[in-house]
Amino acid sequence: MENIRQYNEEQFQMLCLAVADTTSGMCLFQSYDSDAQTEIAKRLQKMIRKKSCILDMSRIDASGYPDEIGKMRDLIKGYQDVSVVILCNLQLCGAAIGDRKYIQKLNHMRDQMFSMKKVWIFGMSPYFAVMLSREARDLYSCIMGHFEFYREDEKHELVFEDTEVSGDIRLSLRKLTELQFRIEHQGVERADLKTRLSMVAVWNGIYEYSRKDVVELIRRILIKLEEDMENIEFSPARCISFLEVVAARLHLEQYRRALYDAEVIKAKAEKLLPEQSREFGDICLLYGVCCLNLGEYGEAEESILRALSCYDAALPDYSKQKIKTIDILTQIKTMTGCCDEALDISGRLISEVEQYYGQKYDSLPVLWNNRGGIYVALGMLSEALQCFQKSNELLNALNSEKKGSKGNTLKNIGLIYGRMGDYQQAIRYLKDAEAVYRQLDPLLQKTKKVQMVYRLLAENYHKASEEELSEKYRCLAEQTIQ
């Protein structure tokens, strides 16, 4: 797709031919750019020799979005004689009503729309098109032609077809790109609260796959959301949705700011949420994680135990939240010198999770890695190495795409080999860790974990008498600053 202008023109001509050759049916075109969808619709209307109308969701009030056949008929009043109806920016209906919910409603209208004997042209974002294929297979199977359009300055990386990630992550990347286009089009200050929170929430799930400029946009959005936290009236639902801000600050390793945000949310939640609710447990968990990262272990343990109390009251045994909370508790115990207790808790947790979920549960690599960390604190290097290798084996077996977990486990294996005096093995695993971290966006490469890999490489190259490489990584470690 080197010549995007030529590609777009070819797509447009094929769209025109599809409409010209059809008297009744459905076609679909997709573009992340909402303005581009509008322009494609207008140009199509001029080119085809059929009576047509354009229903642009970006120019319709949300209350009028066609989520039932009555509203669809209302929108085409006065256009009963047209043979082509172009609906564009349908992703906005999903944003307002809920993607799955709106798609299901659109699917229910399928037969009634066909009965009108018109050509229906749907314009939407690539993310919404994928959701349509997943959630409305009956409707999607009726679409005769699919056409894709890209902005001339749009990078090839935004297409994602060559990205070696799962379908779920690829779908989230498409969703992130849709939200990014929407926010950049409106401006961070003018974008509505729901859209900004959605952007941060999606990013938190796939932050390790951030594309160029996305991290900087997230930083700008976070500043605006933190202003909102100080000024808007909170509800129980907002207590939970604003936790995404705390999670994003943690991913950016901005722990002090994350703790401040968590304190604001916690203070508001204490007046709005039941003390023993799952929701309050989620707040206590993130608050405890912030304290742990800042070395405030007493406060961290108190908050984590409170979270566990909430989960015990509100959730079944071994929910994902409870597993994470118990694992965080083992880290606190380790950092406060209670390593034997941490080992006991960790061992029981791993055993019970394996019995409850099986050997391929996606949290097990992290649990084994963190158990290795306890052995490191005890100076039991062989036992630590076994845990880290077990974590790495599970990550490989599960085809895990968590770059942070993979890089950290490889770094830990390299750390142990270095302490055992096997510097070449240490370098091998540390170089593998570096390669994993290199896949992150440059802004996310400037983290303490990456800096640690460089420091360990410098140390092991020095001990292996490879001074030139040691100096190279010493300089990289000094340059890697958050």
NORNOR-V976637 format. One line per field, one symbol per residue. ss: DSSP state (~ for helix, > for strand, _ for the rest). phi: phi as a letter, one per 40 degrees, with the letter a starting at -180 (. if undefined). burial: + if it has 9 or more other ideal C-beta (glycine too) atoms within 8 Angstrom, else -. Layout:
BEGIN
ss: ???
phi: ???
burial: ???
END
This chain:
BEGIN
ss: ___~~~~~~~~~~~~~~~~~____>>>>>>___~~~~~~~~~~~~~~____>>>>>~~~__~~~____~~~~~~~________>>>>>__~~~~~~~_~~~~~~~~~~_~~~~~____>>>>>>_~~~~~~~~~~_~~~~~_>>>>>>_______~~~~_______~~~~~~~~~~~~~~~~~~~~______~~~~~~~~~~~~~~~~~____~~~~~~~~~~~~~~~~~~____~~~~~~_~~~~~~~~~___~~~~~~~~~~~~~~~~~~_____~~~~~~~~~~~~~~~~___~~~~~~~~~~~~~~~~~~_____~~~~~~~~~~~~~~~~___~~~~~~~~~~~~~~~~~~~______~~~~~~~~~~~~~~~__~~~~~~~~~~~~~~~~~_____~~~~~~~~~~~~~~~~~~__~~~~~~~~~~~~~~~____~~~~__~~~~~~~~~~~~~~~~___~~~~~~~~~~~~~___
phi: .cbcccdccccccccccccccbbaibbbbbacccccdccccccccccccbcaabbcccbbcdcbdcbacccccccbcgbcccbbbbbbfcccccccbhdccccccccccdccccccfbcbbcbacdcccccccccbccccccccbbbbbbcccccccccgccccbccccccccccccdccccccccgdccccddccccdccccdcbdcbdcdgccccddcccccccccdcbcccbdccdcccccccccccccgbcccccccccccccccccbbccbcdcccccccccccdcdccgccccccdcccccccccccbbcdfcdccdcccccccccdcccgcccccccccccccccccccbgcbccccdccccccdccccccgccccccdccccccccccccfcbcccccccccccccdcccccgccccdcdcccccdccccccddccccbcccdcdccccdccccccgbcccccdccccccccbc
burial: ---+--++--++-+++-+++-+--++++++++++-+++-++++++--+-+-+++++++-+---++++---++--++-----++++++++++++++-+-+--++++++-++--++---++++++++++++++++-++--++-++-+++++++------+-+--+-+---+++++++++++++++-+--+--+---++++++++++-++++++--++-++++++-+++-++------+-+++++++++++++-++++--++-++++++-++--++---++++++++++++++++++--+-+++++++++++++--++--++-+++++++++++++++---+--++-+++-++-+++------+-++++++++++++++----+-++++++++++-++--+-+--+-++++++++++++++----+-++++++++++-++--++--++++-++++++++++++++-+----++++++-++--+--
END
